Amino acid sequence: MQVTVRDNNVDQALRALKKKMQREGVFREMKLRRNYEKPSEKRAREKAEAIRRSRKLLRKRLEREGY
C-alpha cells in the first residue's frame, strides 16, 4: 500500500492511508488476529456475518422496489 505526501502535508497523507487501510479491511483483520479464535467460534462468526449481509441486501432490495 502506498500513499504520496504532497507539499509536506503528512496529516493529509495519513488520513488517506487510514482510509485505504479501512477499505482493505486491515484494521478488522488486526483486531481478529489479536487473540486466538477457535474454529467453531470462527464458523459461527462467519455464518452470522453472512446472515447479516443477506438480510441487509434483502432490506435494500425491498426498499428499492418500494415495499
C-alpha positions as CSV (number, residue, x, y, z in Angstrom):
1,M,0.0,0.0,0.0
2,Q,1.4,3.4,-0.9
3,V,0.4,7.0,-0.3
4,T,2.2,10.0,-1.7
5,V,2.9,13.0,0.5
6,R,2.2,16.3,-1.3
7,D,3.6,19.7,-0.2
8,N,4.9,18.2,3.1
9,N,1.3,17.6,4.2
10,V,1.8,14.5,6.3
11,D,-1.6,14.8,8.0
12,Q,-3.5,14.5,4.8
13,A,-1.3,11.6,3.7
14,L,-2.0,9.8,7.0
15,R,-5.7,10.3,6.5
16,A,-5.5,8.9,3.0
17,L,-3.5,5.9,4.3
18,K,-6.0,5.2,7.1
19,K,-8.9,5.4,4.6
20,K,-7.2,2.9,2.3
21,M,-6.4,0.6,5.2
22,Q,-10.0,0.8,6.3
23,R,-11.3,-0.1,2.9
24,E,-8.9,-3.0,2.6
25,G,-10.0,-4.4,6.0
26,V,-6.6,-4.2,7.6
27,F,-7.8,-2.9,10.9
28,R,-10.5,-5.5,11.1
29,E,-8.0,-8.2,10.3
30,M,-5.7,-6.9,13.0
31,K,-8.5,-6.9,15.6
32,L,-9.4,-10.5,14.7
33,R,-5.8,-11.7,14.9
34,R,-5.2,-10.1,18.2
35,N,-6.5,-13.2,20.1
36,Y,-6.8,-16.8,19.1
37,E,-10.2,-17.7,17.7
38,K,-11.4,-21.3,18.0
39,P,-12.5,-22.8,14.7
40,S,-16.1,-23.3,16.0
41,E,-16.2,-19.6,17.0
42,K,-14.9,-18.6,13.6
43,R,-17.5,-20.6,11.8
44,A,-20.3,-19.1,14.0
45,R,-19.0,-15.6,13.4
46,E,-18.7,-16.0,9.7
47,K,-22.2,-17.6,9.5
48,A,-23.6,-14.7,11.5
49,E,-21.9,-12.2,9.2
50,A,-23.3,-13.9,6.1
51,I,-26.8,-13.8,7.6
52,R,-26.3,-10.1,8.4
53,R,-25.1,-9.4,4.9
54,S,-28.0,-11.2,3.2
55,R,-30.6,-9.5,5.4
56,K,-29.1,-6.1,4.7
57,L,-29.1,-6.9,0.9
58,L,-32.8,-8.0,1.1
59,R,-33.7,-4.9,3.1
60,K,-32.1,-2.7,0.5
61,R,-33.7,-4.6,-2.4
62,L,-37.2,-4.2,-0.8
63,E,-36.6,-0.6,-0.1
64,R,-35.6,0.0,-3.8
65,E,-38.7,-1.8,-5.0
66,G,-40.9,0.2,-2.7
67,Y,-42.4,-2.4,-0.4
